Amino acid sequence: MPNKVQVPRISDAVAASLERRILEGSLKPGDRLPPERELAAEFGVSRPSLREAIQKLATKGLVQTRQGGGTSVTDSLESSFFDPWQDLMGAHPNLREDMLEFRRMLEGQAAEWAAERATEADLKRLTLAFESLNEAFSADDLGRRAQTDIAFHQAVGEAAHNVLLGHLSAALLRLMHDNISLNLGELRNIPAAGVSLKSQHGAIFSAIAERKPGAARAAAETHIDFVRATLAQSLRSAARRETAERRLHTDFPVSSTS
């Protein structure tokens, strides 16, 4: 019949709802879905319908089910970007500058949109991320600082409420994890760098919380500009030290005998 109404299957509706949670970042890579009984009760559907919905997502590569391990969200939306660049970053250190340049563009836009679009729930998450970042800087824990730095910038990206930007930001931050640790380690050798970084994150947070899009973009761009400049300074200093050490051992070789 030409006017026949197409009624969506229950499993399709459930799959679409779960897919939306994955796209928006409510369900992140590595997150496990609630137990089957709980999830079926939440959606008000039978367990066979729920299983069919999960199978649809598994076919798309969005989730994977392991025997005895439940169902978890995959990183398929990010890995296609992340995997090839991870190896290239290690082989070509000059890509670091390109990555920081791209990060400036991406995070400037993310901060501007976050200031325009962030909900109260977004601001609460951003506040928690900012407080964790400050605690890590106060404790001078390099690993924790890198982790909370990534979490803060990811919270900004998600508050921008653009699905593509959010997932691209997540992929970029994953790619930068080791690089961020390296950057922070090198910047730690520069006097007052820690104070400046803390102040810059505070400026980004305040501008978003106060709904100032232009100021938020400027703060994010200023932050990346500072990282690029101070990192370049640190790398030049490291190169000078290495050159001086080579000259020392060449001009005054250390004898192997006493």
C-alpha positions in Angstrom: 0.0 0.0 0.0 1.5 3.4 -1.0 0.2 5.1 2.2 1.3 2.4 4.6 2.9 3.7 7.7 6.3 2.3 8.4 6.6 1.5 12.1 10.2 1.3 13.2 11.4 -1.9 14.9 12.0 -1.7 18.6 15.6 -2.8 18.2 16.2 0.0 15.6 14.9 2.6 18.1 17.1 1.2 20.9 20.1 1.0 18.6 19.6 4.6 17.5 19.4 5.8 21.2 22.6 4.0 22.1 24.3 5.2 19.0 23.3 8.8 19.9 25.0 8.4 23.3 28.2 7.2 21.7 28.2 10.1 19.2 27.6 12.7 21.9 30.2 11.3 24.2 27.9 10.1 27.0 29.3 6.7 26.2 33.1 6.8 25.6 35.6 4.3 24.2 36.2 1.6 26.8 32.9 2.2 28.7 31.0 -0.9 29.4 27.2 -0.9 28.8 25.1 -1.7 31.9 24.1 -5.3 32.4 21.5 -6.6 29.9 18.7 -6.8 32.5 19.3 -3.2 33.6 19.5 -1.8 30.1 16.4 -3.7 28.9 14.5 -2.3 31.9 15.7 1.3 31.2 14.4 1.2 27.6 11.3 -0.8 28.6 12.0 -3.5 26.0 12.5 -7.3 26.0 16.0 -8.7 26.3 15.9 -10.3 22.8 15.1 -6.8 21.4 18.0 -5.3 23.3 20.4 -8.1 22.1 19.3 -7.3 18.5 20.0 -3.6 19.0 23.4 -4.3 20.4 24.2 -6.6 17.5 23.3 -3.8 15.1 25.9 -1.6 16.8 28.4 -4.4 16.8 28.0 -4.8 13.1 28.9 -1.1 12.7 31.9 -1.6 14.9 30.7 0.8 17.6 30.6 -1.9 20.4 32.1 -5.2 21.0 30.9 -8.1 23.2 33.3 -10.4 24.9 32.4 -13.7 26.5 32.0 -13.1 30.2 33.3 -9.5 29.8 30.1 -7.7 28.8 29.7 -5.2 26.0 31.9 -2.2 25.7 32.2 0.8 23.4 35.0 0.6 20.8 37.2 3.5 19.7 36.4 3.0 16.0 35.3 6.6 15.6 38.7 7.8 16.6 41.1 5.0 15.8 41.0 5.6 12.0 42.5 9.0 12.7 44.7 8.0 15.6 46.4 4.8 14.4 48.4 6.0 11.4 49.5 9.2 13.0 50.8 7.6 16.2 53.6 5.9 14.3 54.4 8.9 12.2 54.7 11.2 15.2 57.4 9.0 16.6 59.3 8.8 13.3 59.0 12.5 12.5 59.4 14.9 15.5 58.9 17.9 13.3 55.2 17.0 13.2 54.9 18.3 16.7 54.8 21.9 15.5 52.2 21.0 12.9 50.1 19.3 15.6 50.3 22.3 17.9 49.3 24.6 15.0 46.3 22.4 14.3 45.5 22.2 18.0 45.4 26.0 18.2 42.8 26.2 15.4 40.7 23.3 16.9 40.8 24.4 20.5 40.2 28.0 19.7 36.9 27.1 18.0 36.0 24.6 20.7 36.4 27.2 23.4 34.4 29.8 21.5 31.5 27.4 20.9 31.7 26.1 24.5 31.2 29.7 25.8 28.1 30.0 23.5 26.6 26.5 24.0 27.7 25.0 27.3 24.8 23.9 29.5 24.8 23.9 33.3 25.8 20.2 33.3 28.7 21.0 30.9 29.9 23.8 33.3 29.8 21.4 36.3 31.9 18.9 34.4 34.3 21.6 33.3 34.5 22.9 36.9 35.4 19.5 38.1 38.0 19.1 35.4 39.5 22.5 36.1 39.7 21.7 39.9 41.5 18.4 39.2 43.9 20.1 36.9 44.8 22.7 39.6 45.3 20.0 42.2 47.7 18.1 39.8 49.7 21.3 39.2 49.9 22.0 42.9 51.2 18.5 43.6 53.7 18.7 40.7 52.8 15.2 39.5 53.8 15.2 35.9 51.7 12.1 34.9 48.7 13.4 36.7 49.2 16.9 35.1 49.2 15.3 31.6 46.1 13.3 32.4 44.1 16.2 33.9 45.3 18.5 31.1 43.8 16.2 28.5 40.6 15.8 30.5 40.2 19.6 30.8 40.6 20.2 27.1 38.3 17.3 26.3 35.6 18.7 28.6 35.9 22.0 26.6 35.6 20.1 23.3 32.5 18.3 24.5 30.9 21.5 25.8 31.1 22.9 22.2 28.3 20.5 21.3 29.6 19.6 17.9 29.9 15.8 17.4 32.6 15.9 14.8 34.7 18.4 16.8 34.2 16.4 20.0 35.4 13.1 18.5 38.2 14.7 16.5 39.4 16.5 19.6 39.3 13.2 21.5 41.4 11.5 18.8 43.9 14.4 18.8 44.2 14.3 22.6 44.8 10.6 22.5 47.5 11.1 19.9 49.0 13.9 22.0 49.0 12.0 25.3 52.7 11.1 25.2 53.5 14.4 23.5 51.7 16.3 26.3 53.7 14.5 28.9 56.9 15.4 27.1 55.9 19.0 26.6 55.1 19.4 30.3 58.4 17.7 31.3 60.3 20.2 29.1 58.3 23.2 30.2 58.9 22.3 33.8 62.6 23.4 33.2 61.5 26.9 32.3 61.0 29.3 35.3 57.4 30.4 35.9 56.0 28.1 33.1 53.9 26.2 35.6 52.4 29.4 36.9 51.7 30.7 33.4 50.1 27.4 32.3 47.8 27.4 35.4 46.8 31.0 34.7 46.1 30.2 31.0 43.8 27.3 31.8 42.0 29.6 34.3 41.5 32.2 31.6 39.9 29.6 29.3 37.7 28.3 32.1 36.6 31.8 33.2 35.7 33.0 29.7 33.6 29.9 29.1 31.8 30.2 32.5 31.2 33.9 31.9 29.8 33.2 28.4 32.4 35.3 26.5 33.1 33.5 23.2 35.7 35.9 21.9 37.6 35.9 25.1 37.4 32.1 25.3 38.9 31.7 21.8 41.6 34.2 22.5 42.5 32.5 25.8 42.7 29.0 24.1 44.9 30.4 21.3 47.1 32.3 23.7 47.6 29.0 25.7 48.8 27.1 22.6 51.0 30.1 21.5 52.7 30.0 24.9 53.3 26.3 24.7 54.7 26.5 21.2 57.1 29.4 22.1 58.3 28.0 25.4 58.7 24.5 24.0 60.8 25.9 21.2 62.9 27.7 23.7 63.3 24.6 25.8 64.3 22.5 22.8 66.9 25.1 21.7 68.3 25.0 25.2 68.5 21.2 25.2 70.3 21.3 21.8 72.8 23.8 23.2 73.5 21.5 26.2 74.0 18.5 24.0 76.4 20.4 21.7 78.4 21.7 24.7 78.7 18.2 26.1 80.0 16.8 22.8 82.6 19.6 22.5 83.7 19.0 26.1 84.3 15.3 25.5 86.0 16.1 22.1 88.3 18.8 23.4 89.1 17.1 26.7 88.6 13.3 26.2 88.3 11.4 29.4 91.1 8.8 29.8 90.0 5.2 30.5 93.1 4.7 32.7 93.8 6.6 35.9 
